[in-house]
């Protein structure tokens, strides 16, 4: 894990550009919109989602021009029944209002989180920050393109969780606004997160199989990391402390033009999420010659899938707490390829 930590530390020093989410001149109006509870999703029958829109009145915090522009774009999405676009605006408005929170996992951490089932009711899902940005390592993206036979792979994902409405929205972006893979997970009658992901993955109506597998993988990674951030304590630090202080100082200047420009940078000031303890995201198991010979076969490197489960504890085991059961990489010492390019074993039965 030393190599992974070193790469992660280097990665943490590089900048992150929030203009992948919206144009810079829209940051202020989106942050204003995020102050309000303006959208409410409701799960309907036949896998439909109803959106109740309550666009806020202008309270003077943004200009009339910005307000009218924002109102027009939301109203157009409503009239055109662009459900995904409205939900995207909902999540991004919260991101800029609360401040961007970024997590940069290592390559091995991403590989491990691909192998963890999320067998918990969606209503019990939680994450420490309502909106979390994930940026994936280049080596992971390249490996996934080769494994899935894709010409491109998203480097950035946004996970938005609204606890009041029990709704999860995950979008993985390729390179620009509107170019990505989106998953909407509303709460429906006690379904688990795994139920929803598996149903989407097995949906035969979708013809782009490789992109659908890509979407499920990225959703699983983002949701597992988000759960881990609730399970293990995290904190945030400025991604660029010097830039933070510089633009906050400029935002107090009397010059309106400089102040407006600085404010857009303040709104996109990224905080880096860090775990407050060293965590091994997966375990390894070596199998000796005697064990291999006793079964009469050579055991190849493979994953044993991790999961989340409830553990009884307390007086007369009357209490329950959620435990993270780490995925297990068997015979990693014998594997010379990419960790993600392996067989997965479920309960001792070989599967895909």
Buried (B, 14 or more C-beta within 10 A) or exposed (E): BEEBEEBBEEBEEEEBEBBBBBEBEBBBBBBBBBBBEBBBBEBEEEEEBEBEEEBBEBEEEBEEEBBEBBBEBBEEBBEEEBBBBBBBBBBBBBBBBBBBBBBBBBBBBBBBBBBBBBEBBBBBBBBBBBBBBBBBBEEBBEBBBEBBEBEEBBBBBBBBBBEEBBBBBBBBBBEEBEEBBBBBBBBBEEBBBBBBBBEBBEEEEEEEEEBBBBBBBBBBBBBBBBBBBBBEEBEBEEBBEEBBEBBBEBBEEEEEEEBEBBBBBBBBBBBBBBBEEEEEBBBEEEBEEEEEEEEEEEEEBBBBBBBBEEEEEEEEEEEEEBEBBBBBBBBBEEBEEBBBEBEBBEEEEEEE
